[in-house]
């Protein structure tokens, strides 16, 4: 059964870049024609979609994060990654990676990682 | 941006009761709406997609309905494990932008 696991630093300093990786177990990202996404949840708040990447490398992201977000896929490692630059305290959240449900489908997310907490603080 | 408004914010019910949760979109999303369940400390779980289709492994007591701007998630008879936060989610057509509602907490009365 496909599983996702987020990894990366739990503490990032303000103005620096947050970098997270999601490792996909079972199957190959390059052969699976899915979108892979990042979603975050600030403490005590709701969910916010950050963006998603297709197995080919095409990306879509939430314009609210403007140009601070980079999402990429590394098929050789079966991973996809998130980078958020110039972080502030407002970027403190639990970050989830997820798989979108259908082939080439950017609508819904049916497999989620457990999430990783990232705190932005000096 | 399409805004999803969920109501009520909190629903206090007893096990065995019926739960009715609402999600209203600021403009039509046709049937492209999903519902997720989230328990404390856990990732969200997809329950319903395309407004009324149950995801794999979701019990039949969960059902979704609606189209356009008004959607409903119904839990026919609450089990103890159903007390959680529920979110609706849509994807706007172009450019693609996924947004979530603010959530409804179903708590034990």
Boltz contact constraints between the chains, C-beta under 6 A:
constraints:
  - contact:
      token1: [A, 46]
      token2: [B, 100]
      max_distance: 6.0
  - contact:
      token1: [A, 46]
      token2: [B, 102]
      max_distance: 6.0
  - contact:
      token1: [A, 46]
      token2: [B, 103]
      max_distance: 6.0
  - contact:
      token1: [A, 47]
      token2: [B, 87]
      max_distance: 6.0
  - contact:
      token1: [A, 47]
      token2: [B, 100]
      max_distance: 6.0
  - contact:
      token1: [A, 49]
      token2: [B, 98]
      max_distance: 6.0
  - contact:
      token1: [A, 60]
      token2: [B, 96]
      max_distance: 6.0
  - contact:
      token1: [A, 96]
      token2: [B, 43]
      max_distance: 6.0
  - contact:
      token1: [A, 106]
      token2: [B, 96]
      max_distance: 6.0
  - contact:
      token1: [A, 107]
      token2: [B, 32]
      max_distance: 6.0
  - contact:
      token1: [A, 107]
      token2: [B, 91]
      max_distance: 6.0
  - contact:
      token1: [A, 108]
      token2: [B, 34]
      max_distance: 6.0
  - contact:
      token1: [A, 108]
      token2: [B, 49]
      max_distance: 6.0
  - contact:
      token1: [A, 110]
      token2: [B, 46]
      max_distance: 6.0
  - contact:
      token1: [A, 112]
      token2: [B, 43]
      max_distance: 6.0
  - contact:
      token1: [A, 114]
      token2: [B, 43]
      max_distance: 6.0
  - contact:
      token1: [A, 115]
      token2: [B, 43]
      max_distance: 6.0
